[in-house]
Amino acid sequence: MAFAVLLVILFIGVFASVISPTDPYDLAVVDVMDSRLPPGTEGYTGMTFWLGTDGAGRDLLSAIFYGLRTSLGVGVVSGLIALCIGGAVGLIAAYFGGKTETLIMRVVDLQLSFPAI
């Protein structure tokens, strides 16, 4: 069940521009008359805003979909950067061994000794 929810979240994040009712960054779609509408209200433009609108008249559902896409992108890029740095440090430790490996291990031990904030 959790895997299905994860797949739905990934699907929404990847295809946000296709399944989103509006583009929250497109100023031609935003209407100030639709600002601060409650959820489920039909706006002046004729659209139904399922989660309402913000102060600028942007659809909150679309903003959530586009924000999900941005967050997934940041997560993937940061994971790839960590993979590259960790892989390079691991290869250096494995290739040189000895004192280099011990120094790298102690630096990592020092880093892990501090609690996460």
PyMOL commands that set and color helices and strands:
alter all, ss='L'
color gray80, all
select helices_A, chain A and resi 2-14+16-19+32-34+60-96+98-113
alter helices_A, ss='H'
color red, helices_A
select strands_A, chain A and resi 41-42+48-49
alter strands_A, ss='S'
color yellow, strands_A
deselect
rebuild
show_as cartoon
